[in-house]
Amino acid sequence: MPMYQYRCSQCGCSFEEFYSLQDHEGQKSSPCPGCSAPARRVFTPFALFSQQSVEAAFSDDAPEYREMHYYEKKGDWERAAQAADGVSEFAKNKFLEKAKSGDS
């Protein structure tokens, strides 16, 4: 679900809201939690990830799971299944199912 940041023009309150992808009504404005006036969505830049930040995200994983989770996050199901071979038969089978179905 996307998260949007809003700022109230009446009281200056800043807040965040989550909306489903189908909910187009609440994306441009949302009621302020402080004064109930309509608050407008403000621009927030999206996050960029470098190779270093991806590796840091998996640093808490046990070494045998890192490669599997790396390819899982990228949606490369075949390589994730190869990495899961000998580590987790359950994960390997799930990745192979996703690769066959073309799930991304």
N, C-alpha and C positions, 0 to 999 in steps of 0.2 A: 504494500500500500504506500502511495506517495505521502510524504509529509510536507506541509506547506507552512511558511512562517507568515504571520500577519502583524500589522501594526494599526492600532486604533488612532484615527485622526483627532478624536475628541479628547481622550485622556492620555494618549501616548503609550498605552500598554502594548507590549510585544508578547506574542504567544505562538505556539505551534499547534497545528491540527493535522490529523490523519484522515484521509479520504480514500474510499475505494476508487478503482479506475473507472467505474461506471457512474460515480457521483460527480456530475459536471456542475451541479448547482452551487456547491459549497466551495469551489476552487477559487473563484475571483474575490469573494468576500465571505466573511464569517462574523457572527456576533461576538463582540468583545466580552470576555468573561468578567471584566471589571465594571463596565457601565452599560453593556448590552447594545451599544451603538455599532453600526456596521464597520468592521475593520477590513482594510484592503490588504491583499496579498502582496508581500514584498519579494523582490528578487533575491534568491540565494544561489550562489554558484554550486555546481555539482562537484562531487569529489573525484579526484583523479588518483589512480593507484599506479605506483611504479613497481618494478620487479622486487625491489627491496621491501616495499610495504606488503606485498603478497607473501614474501618469505617470512616476514615478521608476524603476519597473521597466523601462520602455521607453526611458529616456533614452539608453541605449547604442546603440539602434537608429538606423540612418540615417533621416533625416526621412521619406523616402518609404515606409518600412516601419512606422512607428509606428502609424498608424491601422489598417493591415491587422492587425498583431499585437494591437492593443487589442481589436478586434472578434473576432478568433480566440479570445483568452482568454475572452471573454464567451460564446462559442458562437453568436454572431450571424453565421452563415455567409453570408447574403446581403449584409450590409453589409461583411463581410470581403472578399467577392468584388468588390464595388464598389470598395473601397479598393485591391485588388490590380490592378485594371484599369490597364494601362499600366506596372505595376511588375513583375509576375511572372505570366506566362500560366499557368505550372505551378500556382502557388498559387491563382490565380483559378479554374482548372478543378477543383482539389481542393475548394475552398470551395463551388463550385456543386454538386459531387457530394454533399457532406455536406448541403447545404440541401435537395436533392431527396430524399435518403434519410431526412431527419428526424433525422440523427445529432446528439446533443447532447454 
